[in-house]
């Protein structure tokens, strides 16, 4: 009898992808981190922080949800933004359910019924999650939910900061996932490798340390990763676009890059639970955000070049 019950439970197990979509800086990354209980996705007050898709995993006895934190939906102005929009589109294509996140304190992030942000999503179960519920009074919350529902979408309010409404969000998305065995071991919290998170933590520290131009010009890639060593040895190259930026990142006598290294190392050690020796280097890859060849070198997936595209940006 117990064996039959176990088989029935396994048959009802649900597993699938939920894309966290929306415009930049509405709290998608904070929401992902809150849902999976790990610091997986960079969080910053700066817009367009997420450049590559990050997938977090939440596993219980009854389901496994693979949350995709996609780059914010933007109208691209240069090649890096094209790659980000491409990644966001790929995440939506893969999703079994879409949670479209809006900022409850910024009603202009709520999509219109015919918004280009939501074109094509009518065929995918979609819920609009109104974030920052903790900053809304009851009347404002009810008004925003009604405004979304009038536009033809299901709505729910959540707070990525306090955790309010997250169980309700899961209660909506989980029944819409396909019945399927788990795709990842139950103790996995992300689909990406430790290399990826080491890169992201260094980039996050750069974003926290510098303002204006520098954070957007920084990209980090692992040059060497030796997990068999004790401490773990990691060498990461910080790419910038200009020589002047390289000098700022390094700082007088190497003081700035030393600080970045110390802060980043602590984050990586907290993630992997081991001591880390982190070596940082800075290189100039001139104008990399606007050059397809440079973006390919850095590992970005790119859409096919548009007809009559920017030949000057082919690298």
C-alpha positions in Angstrom: 0.0 0.0 0.0 2.8 2.4 1.0 4.5 1.7 -2.3 1.4 2.5 -4.3 1.0 5.8 -2.4 4.6 6.7 -3.1 4.1 6.0 -6.8 0.9 8.2 -6.8 2.8 11.0 -5.1 5.6 10.8 -7.6 3.1 10.8 -10.5 1.6 14.1 -9.1 5.0 15.7 -8.6 5.2 18.9 -10.7 8.3 20.5 -12.2 8.7 23.4 -14.6 10.0 26.8 -15.4 8.6 30.1 -14.1 10.0 33.2 -15.8 10.2 36.3 -13.7 9.8 39.0 -16.3 9.2 42.7 -16.3 10.9 46.0 -16.9 14.3 46.9 -15.4 14.5 47.6 -11.7 11.1 46.4 -10.5 12.5 43.8 -8.0 12.8 40.6 -10.1 16.2 39.7 -8.7 15.2 40.4 -5.1 12.1 38.3 -5.6 14.2 35.4 -7.0 16.5 35.5 -4.0 13.5 35.6 -1.6 11.8 32.7 -3.3 14.8 30.3 -3.2 16.3 31.6 0.0 19.8 32.2 -1.5 21.7 35.3 -2.8 21.8 34.1 -6.4 20.9 37.2 -8.4 22.7 40.6 -8.2 20.6 43.2 -6.5 21.2 46.9 -7.1 19.3 50.2 -7.3 20.9 50.6 -10.7 18.7 49.6 -13.6 19.6 46.8 -16.0 21.7 45.0 -13.4 20.7 41.5 -14.6 22.5 40.9 -18.0 22.3 37.1 -18.2 19.5 34.8 -17.1 19.8 33.4 -13.6 17.9 30.3 -12.7 17.1 29.5 -9.1 15.6 26.2 -7.9 12.9 25.7 -5.2 12.3 22.1 -4.3 9.7 20.6 -1.9 8.2 17.1 -1.5 5.5 18.1 -4.1 7.2 20.2 -6.7 10.4 21.7 -8.1 10.1 25.2 -9.5 12.9 26.6 -11.8 12.7 30.3 -11.5 14.3 32.3 -14.3 15.4 35.8 -13.5 15.5 37.3 -17.0 17.0 40.6 -18.0 14.6 43.5 -17.9 12.5 44.1 -21.0 13.9 47.1 -22.7 14.1 48.6 -26.2 17.7 48.0 -27.0 19.9 50.9 -28.0 23.2 49.0 -28.5 24.5 45.5 -28.8 24.7 44.5 -25.2 21.1 45.5 -24.7 20.2 43.4 -27.8 21.8 40.4 -26.1 19.9 41.1 -22.9 16.5 41.4 -24.8 17.4 38.2 -26.6 18.0 36.4 -23.3 14.7 37.8 -21.9 12.9 36.5 -24.9 14.5 33.1 -24.6 13.4 32.9 -21.0 9.8 33.6 -21.9 9.9 31.0 -24.7 11.1 28.4 -22.2 8.6 29.2 -19.5 5.7 27.1 -18.5 4.3 30.1 -16.4 5.3 33.8 -16.5 5.2 36.0 -13.4 5.3 39.6 -14.8 6.7 41.8 -12.0 5.7 45.4 -11.7 6.7 48.0 -9.1 3.6 48.9 -7.0 5.1 52.3 -6.2 5.5 53.0 -9.9 2.2 52.5 -11.7 3.8 53.2 -15.1 5.5 49.8 -14.9 2.0 48.1 -15.2 1.6 47.0 -18.8 -1.3 48.0 -20.9 -3.5 45.2 -22.3 -1.7 45.5 -25.7 1.7 46.2 -24.2 4.7 45.0 -26.3 6.1 43.7 -23.1 3.4 41.0 -23.0 2.9 40.3 -26.7 2.9 36.6 -27.2 2.2 35.8 -23.5 -1.5 35.2 -24.0 -0.6 31.5 -24.8 1.4 31.1 -21.6 -0.3 31.2 -18.2 0.7 34.6 -16.8 0.2 36.5 -13.6 1.1 40.1 -12.8 2.8 40.3 -9.5 2.7 43.7 -8.0 5.9 44.1 -5.9 6.6 46.3 -2.9 3.3 45.4 -1.2 4.9 46.5 2.1 5.0 50.1 0.9 1.3 50.2 -0.2 -1.8 50.9 2.0 -4.8 48.6 1.6 -6.6 51.0 -0.7 -3.7 51.5 -3.1 -3.1 47.7 -3.2 -6.7 47.0 -4.1 -6.8 49.7 -6.7 -3.6 48.4 -8.4 -4.9 44.8 -8.5 -8.2 46.0 -10.0 -6.3 48.1 -12.6 -4.3 45.0 -13.7 -7.4 42.8 -13.7 -9.4 45.3 -15.8 -6.6 45.0 -18.4 -7.2 41.3 -18.7 -4.5 39.8 -16.4 -4.6 37.9 -13.2 -2.9 39.8 -10.4 -1.4 39.3 -7.0 0.5 41.6 -4.6 3.8 40.5 -3.1 6.8 41.9 -1.2 10.2 40.6 -2.2 11.6 42.4 0.8 9.3 41.0 3.6 8.1 37.8 1.9 4.5 38.8 2.0 2.4 37.1 -0.7 5.1 34.7 -1.8 3.1 31.6 -0.7 0.1 33.0 -2.7 2.4 33.4 -5.7 3.5 29.8 -5.4 -0.1 28.7 -4.9 -0.9 30.2 -8.3 2.1 29.0 -10.4 2.7 25.5 -9.0 -0.6 24.0 -10.2 0.1 25.3 -13.7 3.4 23.4 -14.0 3.5 20.1 -15.8 3.5 16.8 -13.9 7.1 15.7 -14.2 9.9 14.4 -12.1 12.4 16.8 -10.7 15.1 18.0 -13.2 17.7 18.7 -10.6 18.8 17.2 -7.2 16.8 18.5 -4.3 19.7 20.2 -2.6 20.6 22.3 -5.7 19.6 26.0 -5.4 20.7 27.1 -8.9 21.3 25.8 -12.4 24.4 27.9 -12.9 27.9 26.8 -11.9 30.0 28.3 -9.0 32.1 30.0 -11.7 29.1 32.0 -12.8 28.3 33.2 -9.3 31.9 34.1 -8.6 31.8 36.3 -11.7 28.5 37.9 -10.7 29.6 38.6 -7.1 32.6 40.5 -8.3 30.5 42.5 -10.7 28.0 43.2 -8.0 30.7 44.5 -5.7 31.9 46.8 -8.5 28.3 48.1 -8.9 28.1 48.7 -5.2 31.5 50.5 -5.1 31.2 52.8 -8.1 28.6 55.1 -9.6 27.5 56.4 -13.0 29.6 55.0 -15.9 31.8 52.4 -14.3 29.3 49.8 -13.2 27.8 49.6 -16.7 31.2 49.2 -18.3 32.3 46.3 -16.1 32.1 42.6 -17.1 33.7 39.8 -15.2 34.9 36.4 -16.4 36.7 33.5 -14.6 40.1 32.9 -16.0 41.0 30.1 -13.7 39.0 28.1 -11.2 40.6 25.3 -9.1 38.0 23.8 -6.7 40.3 21.0 -5.7 42.7 23.4 -4.0 42.4 24.4 -0.4 41.7 27.3 -0.3 39.7 27.3 -3.6 41.7 29.3 -6.2 39.8 31.7 -8.4 41.2 34.1 -10.9 38.8 36.6 -12.4 39.3 39.2 -15.1 37.4 42.4 -14.8 36.9 43.8 -18.2 36.3 47.6 -18.7 36.0 49.7 -21.8 38.6 52.4 -21.3 42.1 52.8 -19.8 40.8 55.5 -17.5 38.3 53.0 -16.0 41.0 50.5 -15.5 42.9 53.0 -13.3 39.8 53.7 -11.3 39.1 50.0 -10.7 42.7 49.4 -9.6 42.9 52.6 -7.5 46.0 54.2 -6.0 48.5 51.6 -5.1 45.9 48.9 -5.8 43.8 50.0 -2.9 40.4 49.9 -4.8 40.8 46.5 -6.3 42.0 45.1 -3.0 38.8 46.3 -1.4 36.7 44.8 -4.3 38.6 41.5 -3.8 38.0 41.3 -0.1 34.3 42.0 -0.3 33.8 39.6 -3.2 35.8 36.9 -1.6 33.5 37.0 1.5 30.4 36.6 -0.7 31.9 33.6 -2.5 33.0 32.0 0.7 29.5 32.4 2.1 28.0 30.7 -0.9 30.3 27.7 -1.1 31.2 27.3 2.6 34.9 27.1 1.9 37.9 29.4 2.1 38.7 31.1 -1.2 41.9 32.7 -2.6 40.6 35.3 -5.1 42.9 36.9 -7.6 41.6 39.8 -9.7 43.0 41.3 -12.9 41.7 44.2 -14.9 41.8 44.3 -18.7 40.6 46.8 -21.3 38.3 45.5 -24.0 37.5 48.7 -25.8 33.8 49.5 -26.3 32.8 45.9 -25.6 29.2 46.7 -25.0 28.7 47.9 -28.6 30.7 45.2 -30.4 29.3 41.9 -31.3 32.7 40.2 -31.6 33.6 41.3 -28.0 30.2 40.2 -26.7 30.8 36.7 -28.3 34.2 36.7 -26.7 32.6 37.3 -23.3 30.1 34.4 -23.9 26.9 36.3 -24.6 24.3 34.7 -26.9 23.4 37.2 -29.6 20.4 37.5 -32.0 21.2 37.3 -35.7 22.4 40.7 -37.0 19.5 42.8 -38.4 19.5 43.5 -42.1 21.3 46.7 -42.8 22.7 46.5 -39.3 25.5 48.4 -37.7 28.5 47.2 -39.7 30.7 49.4 -37.6 29.8 47.3 -34.5 30.7 44.0 -35.9 34.0 44.0 -33.9 
